[in-house]
Amino acid sequence: MTNDADKSTEEIGDRARRMKIARDDPGPSPLRGVGTFGMIGWSIAVPTVIGAFLGLWLDRVAPQAFSWPVALILGGVVLGALIAWAWIGKEGDGR
């Protein structure tokens, strides 16, 4: 009887270890990819839109020979790309 109990205990322990490994490293998932694309999109879109609105405001408050909205939209795209790049680098290190 002790042998059966030992086998059951070992099986439960093995199963728990496999479940922990599966939970810690879920592997590739299509939904994870969609989430990644969403995060990249938002990290670029938000600074770009903020730059556009800030540029429109600066055009009214401090007009210049150049276009504030165009300059700050480009700055927002660059800032967003840097944020996305850093986020992807951090996600890549975590795998």
Secondary structure, 3 states (H helix, E strand, C coil): CHHHHHHHHHHHHHHHHHHHHHHHCCCCCHHHHHHHHHHHHHHHHHHHHHHHHHHHHHHHHCCCCCCHHHHHHHHHHHHHHHHHHHHHHHHHHHC
